[in-house]
Amino acid sequence: MKNLKITIIATISILSLSSCSSNTTVAPSQNESLNSVTNSTAEKNNKGSMQKSLDSWLKDEWTPKVEKDEDIKAKNQDKERDFKLQEYIDKSEVYMKESNSTTQDSHYKKMESMPVIGK
């Protein structure tokens, strides 16, 4: 019985591995089996849900809140400037000030309302 199990496992392994080794090396774009499942040259016209969510957030929340700041407006008018990481930091600081003014209090209230462990 033990020999039969070993023989079956060995046979299945040999059959599955030999089919992989017999495949000639082909570029992914020329692999017919791969192209029948997914076409790597196909263009995607539809955006994914995460991209749609990000685009709507940028349009509805980020841009209106950040563009209220006069310094950022002045920097964005110069189209030939190089992007610097500090610009993003400045924009995120303005956004956080605009959006967290009401939520910061609620976090404190939530933390204060939690029971104290050990008392």
N, C-alpha and C positions, 0 to 999 in steps of 0.2 A: 504494500500500500504506500509506503514511504517512497519507494523507488518510482512508483507511478506518478506521485505528486511532483517529484523532482523532474521527471521526464516531461511532464506536461508544461511545467514552468519553463524549462529549458527550451522546449519546442516553440512556445509562444514568444519567448525572448528572441530566439534566433530569427523567427519569421518577421517580427516587427523591426528588429535592428537591421536585418539584411535589406529590407525595403528602403531604409533610410540611407544606407551606405551605397546602394546601387544608383541613387539619383546623381546625375552629373551636376557639376557646379554650373549654375546658371545665374545670371544677374536677376535681381528681383523683378525688374521690369519685363524680362523675357520669360519668367516662370509662368507657364500656362495654368498650373494648379492654383497658384496664388492669385493670378488675375481673374480666375473664374469666381473667386470668393470676393475679393476687393480689387478695384481698379485704382492703382496708385496715381494715375494721371487724371482721374476724374476731378473736376472742380466742385467744390462745395459752395452752393449758392445760399443755403440757409444757415443762419447763425444758430449756435447752440443756445440753450437756455441761460447758461452762465454769462455768455457774451451779451445777450439781450438784457439781462439784469444789470450788468455793469454799464452798458450804454445808457440805459434809462436812468440809473443812479447818477452817472456823470452829467447827463442832460438836466435832470430834475433837481438834484440836490447839490452836487459838488460845484458846478459852474456858477449857478446863481449866488451861492453863499460866498464863493471865493472872489467873484468879480465885483462884489460890493466894496472891496478894499481898493483905495485909490492908488497905492503904491504898486499893487499887482496889475491894475489896469494900465498904468504907465509902462511897466516892463513888458506887458503883452503887446503893446502897440508896435514895438520895435521887432519886426519880423526877421531881421538879419542877425540877431543876437544868438550866441551859443547857449544851449540849455545847461544850467548848472543845478546840481543837486540842492543847493541852498534855496533855489526858487521853489522847488517842491516842498521843502521844509517850511518855507514861509507860507505857502498855500495851505499846507496841512494845519499849521498853527491857526490861521484865520478860520479854517473850516471847523476845527475843534472848539474854538471860542464861540462860534456861531451855534453849533449844534449841541454842545455839552452844557450850555448855561442852565437848561432845565433838567437834564438827565442827571447831572452831578448831585443835585439835592436828593433825587429819588434813590440814588445808590446809598447815600448816607442813611436815609430813612429805612431802607431795607436792611442794612447792616445793623442799625440800632434796634430794629424790631426783632432780630433773631435772638433766641434764648442763649443765655450765657452757659457754657458747659462747665460743670464743676461747682456751681453755686446753688 
